[in-house]
Amino acid sequence: MTVPSPDPLRAVVDDGVAENIDRLISLDMRGDMYVPELYAAARELAGMPLMLAGARAVRSALHCTAAEQRSTVALFTGFRIPPTGVPETDGVIGTAVLAHGIARATGAVPVVVCEPECFPAVRAALVAVGLSVAVIDDASTTPAAADSYLVPFGIGDAAADVESLLTAQSPVMVAVAVERPAANDRGYYHFAGGMRVEGVIAPIDDLWTRLRDDGVPTVAIGDFGNELGTGYLAATVAAGTESGAACGCGCGGGVAAATTADVTIACSVSDWGAYGLAAMLGQLAGVPEALPDTATYRRTVDAANLAGAIDGTSRLGIPAIDGIGIEFHARHYELIRDVVAHPNRPSMNNAIRRHRAGLRSERAR
């Protein structure tokens, strides 16, 4: 069963909101015109706004589930940075916001898979958005009741063993990766600049591939093309960056991910894509509170920082994501909330919108 098509008037609003969010998450913050190219490639693959493609993929997968069963949504995150191996803020914070959105807009249970070393920051962020958290580390026992769960994937763990933990309570209906490092076609992990990352990254790619082989729908969120599931953008990464085709680390490959996804969300900061997806899930479900308020967002950033997450650019434990300070992120986050809320005001259901809905209906005939 697929998600029912909305009425034409509702569809116009949904399309507009999705376009609004897409434009916000693809701002060229580095000023090098690479993100616009990456976004364009992802948009061509999707054939629609990325937010709409991602949210529809999640909702469609969850609508296939029996109403009495609490569906599992697997979330993959955690880009650990040597030598300490603590995770960067990008990914951790977005995953917590998205977990909140999934829980509120769909009723599904978000289960975050990452290295145990990422647990303190991820747990703190999940609690800060308002979700209770429990750990699933034994497939033979029933975990404590919670709004969300953590599943450990250690450096030496096998994907099959972790999959048994992940699916112990219910099958995974959809998987989403947020700023999760991916191996290239030679099996090596890299930072965007080409430096190889060794000793701190578990082979979660193997679990992702197993889920895809089992037919589980997948959504990948990334901001460069070296992230889990962004492999369909490899040609753009290779053509648009120095490290894309030749990392320079000696492995003989580039930094582009080898793993792919059903939907690829390319954005300026991976967390932004996760915020946008949470907002879009709320839009389609009619649950605007799926995206936490800005005060909660600020609390989540602080919680992740205090639990050890660091800014991936400066490598400092400061309230920043990808080198961008919290004040800008908070304003940007509020804009995402605004571009969802404003089109949904009753006064906006005017003659222009009704005309646009009529045109849409005519084209669909």
C-alpha positions, 0 to 999 in steps of 0.5 A: 500500500502506498501513501494516498495522494493528497487533494490538489490544493493540499498538494500545491502547499506541500510542493511549495513547502518542499521547495522552500526547505530545499532552497534553505538547505542548499544555501552555498555556505562555503561560497565555492558553488559546489553544493549547488552542483551536488544539489542539482545532481540529487534533484535530477535523480529525485525528479522532485524537491528532495524534501518531498522525495525523502518524506514520501519515501519514509511515509510510503515505507511506514504505511506498509506496516500493520497499524498495530505494529510499531515500525522501526526506522533505522538511523545511521550517524556518527562521524568520529574524528581521530585521534580522540574518536569523538563524533562531530556535531554534524549528524548527531544533532540532525539525527536527534531532530529527525528522530523526534520528527519521525516519532511525532509525525509517524508514530514509528520508533527511531533506532540509532545505529552507531559506534558505542563511543558515539552513544554519550553525544547521541543519547544526550541529543535525543533526551534534549529533544524530548525522547526517552532512550534505551539501548538494545545490546542483546537480541534475546532480551526485551529492551526497556520501553522507550521512545527511541533506541541505540544499537551499538556497532563496534569496530570489530562487529559483524553486520549480521550480528548488529542486524539481529539486534536492530530487527529483534523487536520488529523489522526495519521498514526504512533506513536513513543515514545522516552524515555517516561516513562511507567507504569509497570503492576501495573500501577506505573512509576519508574526510572531504579533503582526502585524508584517510580516516582509520581506526575509529569507523565501524563498517556500518556500510555493510549493514546498510548494504544488507538492508538495501539487498533486503529491499528496505527503502533508504534515504541518505543525507550528505553535504559532500558525497563521502557520506553513507548512501550518497554514491549516486553522486560520485560522478559529481563529486569526482568532477567538482572536487580535487579529492573526489576522484583522487584522494591522495592518501595512496588507496588509489581511489577518491573520497566519493561514497560507494554505497547508494540510496533510494533517495539522496538529499544533498545539502550545505550542512547534513544536519540541515537536511535532517531538520528539513526532513523532520519538518516535511514529515510534519507537513505531510502528516499535518503535525507541525510540532514534528520539528521541535521549537528553536529553544529545544533545538538550542538545548540539543546543540548544547547537550551534544556539545557537553556530552563530547561532540565537537565542531568538525571544522575547528575540532573544538567542543564549541556550539558550532556545526561545520564551522558555522556558529550556533547563532546562524544555525538557530536563525536558519532553523527558525526559517525552516519553521517559518517557511512551513508555517506561513504557507499553512495559514488559512488566509493563504488558501486564496484564489491564486492557490485554488487556480494553481490547484486547478492547473495541477488537476488538469495536468494530472488528467 
